[in-house]
Amino acid sequence: SPGNDDAIRANDLLARVIADGVIEGRKHLPSAVEGLSSEEAAAVDEAVAEILAEAEIAEEAVAEAALAEAVAEVAVADPEVPVEVAAEAVIEAVEAEAVAEEAVAELAEEVAEATEADETPNA
């Protein structure tokens, strides 16, 4: 449906923008960790790795949701597909969208936590 298409595109865009931002930020990581203790630098590196992992999960979930929706649309539009099969395809698409939304929300939360930690004043 058009609403799900928009939601999937929005989730995909959000996941990509966050992942691209993290990747770009990681290019500057060596200068950003200059002057930090080895423990602080390791914590920054760990946070970046966690965000990248969440971004990958979110991108995969969004791609799976888009595929499930495409399958559902074809199944619903094809009069030769039994109603039960089409209904199952729609249910799978809705479930995949929920998984994608959760993955994107977890990614956004991971970024927010890292940003909050970054804004914490140093002693």
Secondary structure, DSSP 8 states (H G I E B T S, - for coil): -HHHHHHHHHHHHHHHHHHHHHHHHHHTHHHHTTTS-HHHHHHHHHHHHHHHHHHHHHHHHHHHHHHHHHHHHHHHH-TTS-HHHHHHHHHHHHHHHHHHHHHHHHHHHHHHHHHHHHHS---
